[in-house]
C-alpha cells in the first residue's frame, strides 16, 4: 500500500480471486466511504488476477 497524498492510496494485490476482489471493493466503497479512481487488472489464471487500485476518501 502506498499513500499518494492525504486522501489517496494505491494498493497492489497479486494472485487474488476476481470475484472476491470485486466484492471487497464494493464493501470498501460502502463502509469506508471511498471511491475507486483507477483500477488495473491483469488475468494470470482462470478467475485469478493481479490488481492495482487507487482509492480516494470521499
N, C-alpha and C positions, 0 to 999 in steps of 0.2 A: 504494500500500500504506500502510495506517495501523495503527500499533501502538496497541491499545486498552489493554493493560496488559502485565505481564511474560510472560504465557502466551498472549495472544490477538492476532491480527492480522486486519484486514479488507482484502480485495483486491477492486478493481473492474476488470472487463475489458469491453471493448467490441468488438463485431464478431467474435466468435470462433465457430468451428465447434463445435456442440453435442457431437458425439461426441468430438472432441479435448479439450474441456473436461472431460467425464466421465472420460475416460482419464487426464488429468493429475491430477484429484482423487484417483482410485484409486491412482495411483502415489505421490502425496504421502502419502496415508494409510498406505501400506505401508512406504515408505522413510524418511520423516521423522518417523514416529510422531506424526501429528496427526489430529485428528478435526474434522469439519465441524459447527459449532454452528448456522450459519444459511446458507441458500442461497436466493438470489433470482435468478430467471432470467426475462428478457423476450425473447420471439422478435421479431426485427427483419426477418427474411427466412427463406426455407426453409433449415433447418439452421444458421442463424446467430443468435446470441444475444448479449445483454448480460448480464453476471452480476455479482452481489455475493456474496462468500463470506467468512464469518467462520470462521477456523481457530483451534483451541486445541491447544497442545502437550500431549501425554499425559505 
